[in-house]
Amino acid sequence: MIEDTETIDEFLARHATDVEEAVRKAAAAEIMPRFRRLAAHEVDQKSGPHDLVTDADRKAELYLTEALGALLPGSVVVGEEAVHANPASYEAIQGDTPVWIVDPVDGTRQFVHGNPGFCTLVALAQGGVLHASWTYAAARDQLATAVRGRGAFLDGERLHAGVPDPGRDLRIATSHPDYTTEEQKRALLGLWTEGVAPRACGSAGLEYLAVARGELDATAFSWEAAWDHAAGLLLVEEAGGAHLTLTGEPFRVTGHNTLPFTAARDAATARRVVGLLEAQ
């Protein structure tokens, strides 16, 4: 736990590996045993056919809620499934209490269909500032971590987002049409232009990891649920990347952003993507 005189950074220095262990154990206990073994009664729809939830989502979130709360007594967990059950619980992100932002299975559609393109996302924030993140692709046994001011790492190796190759089409992962308003769809149409190669996004967490690794040049997302973005945004930042909303300001995990927004390998690319989005 954080002692009276201890900062959140000092807590992370002592317990970052304990968080990593909790994430791995949650996946081992509740997610991977159900991967490619889900029964029909273990899958439900939330808001529609593309918004799925499984027993793995629910049980992994419960596991992490207990484990992370024990590591940091007095903290709050804001998890996707808990917020679905009680939307008011999302407001904890606005406060000064340390908050764990959790997406137990990011890429549930992929998980349900037996595709390994899913991950578990955990971020630690306080007062709207992201301090640390963990992105665990359990089916690939890959763990990406970031601590503010200390860099981003994948399986212990430092990540550098770099810059896009000159002369090559800009590779951008974009929002699924089901999660965009008509105005946002018009903005996203700006990406369908010469010199850009857009594609539909998969797991948001894995798209952010691809940006941090330099395998993807940018994202263009039209929703702001913190559990989808918090971990990846810090990962991209610490790998040398940048993120911007249509107002030219960085994305705020506390919400009220002007959408769509982008996360990119470098600041120049982020500005270029915002310019394309604004052109419509």
N, C-alpha and C positions, 0 to 999 in steps of 0.2 A: 504494500500500500504506500501512498504518498504520505510521508511524514510531514509535520507542521512546517519544517524548514526546507523541505525538499521540493524542487521544481519538477514539472512534468518531464523535462529532459533528463533529470537525474533518475527519475523513476524508470524511464526507458533504458537508460544505461544499465540498470540492474535487472530489468525484467523483459527486455525485448525478445530474448530467446524463449522465455516462458510463454509469451504470446504466440510465438511461432509454434511451440509445442502444442498449445491449445488448439490452434487452427489445424494442425496436422492430425491431432487426435479426433477432432470433431469430424473431419473428413473420413478418417479410417473407421470410426464407429458408426456414423450415420449416413454417409453419402456413398462411399465406394461399395459397401455391401448391397446397395440397391441399384447400382449402375448396371444397366442392361438386364435387370431382374425385377423391374417394377411391375406390380400387378395393376389391373385396371382400377381397383378401388383405392390405390395409392396416389392417383393423379386427379386433380380437380382444376376447374377453371375459376379464375377470379373475375376480371372484368370482361373477358372475351376469350375466343379460341386461341389467341396468341399469348394470352396472359395466364400461364399455367403455374400451379404449385403442387408439390409432391410431399410425401411423408419425409423425404430426405431434407427438403427445405425446412420444414417445421421442426424436425427433431435436431438437425444440426444447429439451427438458431437457438433452440433451447439449451443445447450443450454449451454453445459459446456464451450465451447470456450468463449462465452459471459460472463458467470458468473465468471469463473476463471480469465479472463482478467480484469474484473472489480475489483476483490479482490486484484489483484497484477498488477497495471498499469506498463507497460513496460516489462512485461513478455511475453513469446511466448508460444503458444499451438501447440504441435505436436500431431495430432490425426491421427488415422489409415485412416479414410476416406479422410481427407484433403491431406494426403501424397499420397494416391492413385490417387487423382486428380492432385497433383503437387509434384512429387517425390523430387524435390529440397528442399522443405520445411523441409525435414527430417534433413538437415544439421544443423538446429538450435540446435540440441542436442550437437553438437561439441563446441558451443560457451560458453561464460561466462554469457550470459543473463539467468536469471531464466526461466526454461522451464517446462511447464506442459505436461506430457506424458499421453495421453488419449486413452483408448480403450473403446468406449461407450458400446459395447456389445461383451464381450469376450465369445466365445462359440456361435457364430451366428447359426451354424448348429443345436445345441440343441434348441436354441430359436425358430428357424423356425419350428422345429418338435414338439413344445409344451413341451419340456423337461425343467425342472427348473434348469438344470445344466449350467447356464450362469451367468455372473457378469459384473459389470462396474468397470474399473480399472483407477485409477488416481495416478500419482506420480509426485512429485516436485523435480527437479534436477537443479544443477548449476555446470558448469565446469566439468561435468561427474560424479559428486557426487550425490547420491540419498539422499535426506533429509527427505522425508515423503511419505507415500503412503496410499491409501484408496482402499479397495476391497469390493464392495457392491454386495451381492447376493440378488437382489431385490425380486425374487420369494420366497426366504426363509427368507427374512427380516433379513439377517445377515450382519453385517458390521465389517470388520477387518481393523485395522489401525496400522501404525508404524511410529515412528519418530526416526531418527538416534540418538542413545545413550539413548533413553527413553523407549525402549521396544516395543513389539508387543501385540496387544489386539484384542479380538473378543467380540463384544458387551460389552465392558468395563472390561472383564476378561483377565488377562495377559496370554499370550501364552508361552508355553515351549515345544520346539520340542522334547527334550529328546534324547534317543538313541534307536536303534533297539533292540528288544528282542533277547538275545543270543539263537542260535539254531533254530530260525525261518527263513524261506526264506525271503530274502530281497524284499520288495514290491517296485516296480519301475514303474512309468508311463513314457512311451516312445513316441517319435514322431510318427505321422501318416506317413506311407510310402510315401504318395503323396508329402510330404514336405522334402524329403531326397534325396541326391545325391547317386550314387552307392557306393562311398567311405564311406559315412556316414552310409548307410545301412550295409555295412560290419562291421563297428565299432559297430553298435548297436547289431549285431548278438552276440557280446561278452556277452550280458546280458542273452542270452538263454543258461544257464549253471546251474549246480547243485547248489542249495542254493539261487537261485534268482527266483522271481516270477514277470516277466514283464507283463505289459498290455498296451494297447493303451491309450493315454491320451485323456481327454476331454478338457474342458476349462482350459487353462494354469493357469489362475488366481486362479481357485478353486483347481487345483493340488498343487500349491504353498501353499495355505491355508491348505490343508491336510497335507503337510510336516510340516508346522509351528505348527499344532495341534498334530503332532505325529501319525496321522492316515495313513500316507504314508511315506515310508523311504527315497525315493529319486525320482528325475525326471531325464530324459535323453533326452534333446531336441537338435534339429539339425538346428534350425533357430534362428536369433538374433533380430527380429523386437522388438524394445524397448517397444512398447505399450503392448506386450504380457508378458514381463518379468520384467520390472522395478518395478512395485508395489510389485509383489510376491517375488522378490529377497530381497528387503529390509525387507519384512515381515518375511522371513525365517531367515535372518541375526539377526534381533532383537529378534527372538524367540530362538536364540542360535545355529542356523544352519550355513551351509557354502555352498559356490558354487565354482566350479572349472571348467576350460576348459581343453582341452587335453594337454595344455602346463603346467598345474599345477598352473596357475594363476587364480584369481577370474575373473568372467565374467565382461566385461566392457560394460556399457550401451551405450557408444559412438561407439561401433562396433569393427570390425577387430579382432574378437575372432576366435580361432581355435575350430572347432565344430566336434562332438557334445560336450555339456557341461552338468554338473549336478548341481542340488541344492539338498542338503541332510540335514537330521536331525542333523548331527554333522560332524566335519571335517574328522574323521576316515572313516565314510561311504562315504563321497565325494571322498576321495582318493581311496577307494575300487572300487567305480563305475568307476572312471577314469581308474584304472588299468584294469578293465574288457573291457572297450572301446578300450584301447590301445593294448589289447592282440591280436586283429584281424589283 
